[in-house]
Amino acid sequence: MKKKKKKHLLRNSFIILFLMMFAGGTAYGMTTYRGIKNSVNKSFKSSGVTKQRNVNAQLEKKKPISILLMGTDTGALGRDYQGRTDSMMVLTLNPNTNKTTVTSIPRDTAVNIPGYPEESPAKINSAYSVGQTKAAITTVEQMLNVPIDFYVLINMGGMEKVINQAGGVDVKPTLSFDYEGHSFTENKVEHMDGKKALAYSRMRYDDPDGDYGRQKRQRQVFTALIKKSSSIQSLLNQQFIKSLSDQTQTDLTFDEITALAKDYRSVRSHTEETHLQGIGAQVDNQSMELVKKGELQRVTDFIRKNLELDHSLTGNIQYNPAADNH
């Protein structure tokens, strides 16, 4: 599928929360500076991964960086959390070209998780459950042969808070369906609070496009949220960011987030999106998405280009049931 070119602000749940973290580092005076810093630092947790690049040098020189965005759909985050990631996206920020790229990785993508042969083949969303952020990052890096500089893990419950704080969103459903006690009518615009908007974006199995359709609806909800720019300003207060810190985990420090907010603002002027396209198949009695080598290479090229990295072959840990997966 060809990447879509959009001239909008970043358009999904993870990114809007991430930008709010940016705002926490720059939008306030010294009176609340320390409180914001403490809230953001509360979210810090090392991934345990040896980074492929010197990320401090990348930031200091204002070079392109990558961030793995992961979303969970459970209760509050915590050290004992062992669930799967509901969504995974690779974000690249290039201040030299003023461009952001967003690459969605379907949760059912079939992979061999590095270091966990007994768990393989598996859906990529289970990498986090078997080895936390370290396994999730390593799997993405080796599947696509791209460096992951930072990660952000966000609980979708935080997104419900954001939508409610903004006063809800207006959305035109792409199809009619009932889910979690809510009804949606195709092409009928309606005002949704956080709970209903998340129900709209969560439904998967009744969508003819499956997880790809769900990803599309997620972007639609958050596009509506971004358009309420006047409401977004009301979200930027110390207490609200503090409440979100309980549902956010990252290896970005406050100083690194501040550097991004200061030096990488221009990347919001242009966004290109794509997703990894698989083919449904039964693997070990599970429904998974098999990705052909050519598709992996396309996505690898897409990400590496915005990172200003030389061309390189894609990774080789995708599950390959045949001798030739081209």
ZIFEN-V819565 format. One record per residue. BURIAL is b if it has 24 or more other C-alpha atoms within 12 Angstrom, else e. Layout:
BEGIN
((BURIAL) (BURIAL))
END
This chain:
BEGIN
((e) (e) (e) (e) (e) (e) (e) (b) (b) (b) (b) (b) (b) (b) (b) (b) (b) (b) (b) (b) (b) (b) (b) (b) (b) (b) (b) (e) (e) (e) (e) (e) (e) (e) (b) (b) (b) (e) (b) (b) (b) (b) (b) (b) (b) (b) (b) (e) (b) (e) (b) (e) (e) (e) (b) (e) (e) (b) (b) (e) (e) (b) (b) (b) (b) (b) (b) (b) (b) (b) (b) (b) (b) (e) (e) (b) (b) (e) (e) (e) (e) (e) (b) (b) (b) (b) (b) (b) (b) (b) (b) (b) (b) (b) (b) (e) (b) (b) (b) (b) (b) (b) (b) (b) (b) (b) (b) (b) (b) (b) (b) (b) (b) (b) (e) (e) (e) (e) (e) (b) (b) (b) (b) (b) (b) (b) (b) (b) (b) (b) (b) (b) (b) (b) (b) (b) (b) (b) (b) (b) (b) (b) (b) (b) (b) (b) (b) (b) (b) (b) (b) (b) (b) (b) (b) (b) (b) (b) (b) (b) (b) (b) (b) (b) (b) (b) (b) (b) (b) (b) (b) (e) (b) (b) (b) (e) (b) (e) (e) (e) (e) (e) (e) (b) (e) (e) (e) (e) (e) (e) (b) (b) (b) (b) (b) (b) (b) (b) (b) (b) (b) (b) (b) (b) (e) (e) (b) (e) (e) (b) (b) (b) (b) (b) (b) (b) (b) (b) (b) (b) (b) (b) (b) (b) (b) (b) (b) (b) (e) (e) (e) (b) (e) (e) (b) (b) (b) (b) (e) (b) (b) (b) (b) (b) (b) (b) (b) (b) (b) (b) (b) (b) (b) (b) (b) (b) (b) (b) (b) (b) (b) (e) (b) (b) (b) (b) (b) (b) (e) (b) (b) (b) (b) (b) (b) (b) (b) (b) (b) (e) (e) (e) (e) (e) (e) (e) (e) (b) (b) (b) (b) (b) (b) (e) (b) (b) (b) (b) (b) (b) (b) (b) (b) (b) (b) (b) (b) (b) (e) (e) (e) (e) (e) (b) (b) (b) (b) (b) (b) (b) (e) (e) (e) (e) (e) (e))
END
